[in-house]
């Protein structure tokens, strides 16, 4: 089941039951084809992973934080900063 596009230039897709975060077409410009994260900042990769995981969990923040190995508070703080930057954040899902 494909997941919605996340962040400003990152997308997510489910592949064989595993979550794969890859840059969308605009983000790929100037990046090495064999290494999609080359040229991306750590913040971009982190944001893509967090938002893709949240989409994968249907917006469930508790599940996403567990998968990511971070506290719920850390996830909340990241999502607040992404929202303040004008990014669409998935609505909270069932707990």
C-alpha positions in Angstrom: 0.0 0.0 0.0 1.7 3.3 -1.1 2.0 6.0 1.5 1.3 9.7 0.9 4.1 12.0 0.0 5.8 13.5 3.1 7.8 16.6 3.8 8.7 19.1 1.1 10.7 16.8 -1.1 10.6 13.3 0.4 8.2 10.5 -0.3 7.6 7.1 1.2 6.5 3.8 -0.2 5.9 0.4 1.3 8.1 -2.2 -0.3 7.7 -5.9 0.6 6.3 -5.0 4.0 9.2 -2.7 4.8 9.1 1.1 4.9 11.5 2.7 2.4 12.1 6.4 2.5 13.4 7.9 -0.8 13.7 11.4 -2.2 11.0 12.5 -4.7 12.0 13.6 -8.2 12.9 17.2 -7.3 15.1 16.0 -4.4 17.0 13.6 -6.7 18.4 16.3 -8.9 22.2 16.4 -8.4 22.3 13.2 -6.2 24.1 10.0 -6.9 21.7 7.4 -8.4 23.1 4.5 -6.4 22.9 6.5 -3.1 19.7 8.4 -2.8 20.6 10.0 0.5 23.9 11.5 -0.9 23.4 15.3 -1.0 20.6 15.2 1.5 21.0 16.8 4.9 20.6 14.7 8.1 17.6 16.9 8.9 16.0 16.1 5.5 16.5 12.3 6.0 15.2 12.5 9.6 12.1 14.4 8.6 11.4 12.0 5.8 11.8 9.0 8.0 9.6 10.5 10.8 6.8 11.5 8.5 6.9 8.3 6.5 6.8 6.2 9.7 3.9 8.4 11.0 2.0 7.7 7.8 2.8 4.0 8.0 1.2 4.0 11.5 -1.9 5.8 10.3 -1.1 8.9 12.4 -0.6 7.0 15.6 2.1 8.9 17.4 2.8 6.3 20.1 3.3 3.5 17.5 5.5 5.8 15.3 7.7 6.8 18.3 8.2 3.1 19.3 9.2 2.2 15.7 11.6 5.2 15.5 13.1 4.4 18.9 12.4 7.9 20.2 10.2 9.3 23.0 6.7 10.5 22.3 7.8 13.9 23.5 10.7 14.0 21.0 8.3 13.0 18.2 5.8 15.7 19.3 8.6 18.4 19.3 9.7 17.4 15.8 6.2 17.4 14.5 5.5 20.8 16.1 8.6 22.2 14.3 7.6 20.7 11.0 4.1 22.1 11.3 5.5 25.6 12.2 7.6 25.3 8.9 4.3 24.9 7.0 4.5 21.1 6.4 1.4 19.0 6.4 1.4 16.6 9.4 -0.9 13.6 9.4 -3.8 13.8 11.9 -3.4 11.8 15.0 -4.6 8.2 14.6 -6.1 5.8 17.1 -4.0 4.8 20.0 
